[in-house]
Amino acid sequence: MSGFNVRSVLVTGANRGIGLEIVKQILGKSNPPEWVFATCRDPEGAQELKNLASTHPNLVIVVLEVTDPASIKAAAARVEEHLKGSGLNLLINNAAVLKLNTLEFETPEDMSLLYATNVTGTLLVSQAFLLLLKKAAQECPQKEMSCCKAALVNMSSEAGSIQNVLIWNMGQFISYRCSKAALNMLTKCQSLVYGDYGILCIAVHPGWVQTDMGISISPEAPLTVDASVQGILNMLPSLSEKDNGAFVNWEGKVVPW
């Protein structure tokens, strides 16, 4: 992330997988942010995060359950307290769940659960941190949109691409695909509203990654967590106003809706 001067970053679902690796790699940069907020539902069980926090005083672990409005509100208040009047530059909505249901056996319960977490949760978290993102955009002297100024990154999936329907032959997982397609629309809507505040909004497909979630689909997941996150963090600094509302992969290539 050469030249990627971000004062503050918040990552949801940071206790494992892609979220945890994002936190690790950001902290390992030569110019790490002044504040890195890593959220998860159960910090007591997030041993790797606790180990990182013991050696990185700029890492703050925050309790956040994305389906609980009270938890989101409390998390936003805690982050605001740490920032001491400054804004939040980068919000990475990474928290998500997956169910491996086929179309025949999909259930209303799982459809509701995945929508609540993967779509509504992202909406509520973004709303809760909007004032801090707006403050960061107002504080930044540069006029152009960028992840250094203020940005909202929603971790999506090409599995939700209506045109590509990624790895259909590996599994249908209907509720997940539908939730990610809805997340893409949410990102587009956010870009049309939040873009007026100078906040860059983008949906990112991290690849089919060797996380617990990715391997649950098939052990053939081709992309390591390290490579996926390296790609994402190398790609983010190149984003500008022309990318607002786009759907791209970890290499910065546009993914069809």
Secondary structure, DSSP 8 states (H G I E B T S, - for coil): -TT---SEEEESSTTSHHHHHHHHHHHTSSS--SEEEEEES-GGG-HHHHHHHHH-TTEEEEE--TT-HHHHHHHHHHHHHHHTT----EEEE---------TTT--HHHHHHHHIIIIIHHHHHHHHTHHHHHHHHHH-S--S--TTT-EEEEE--GGG-TTT-TTGGG---HHHHHHHHHHHHHHHHHHHHHGGGT-EEEEEE--SBSSHHHHHH-TT--B-HHHHHHHHHHHGGG--GGGTT-EEETTS-B---
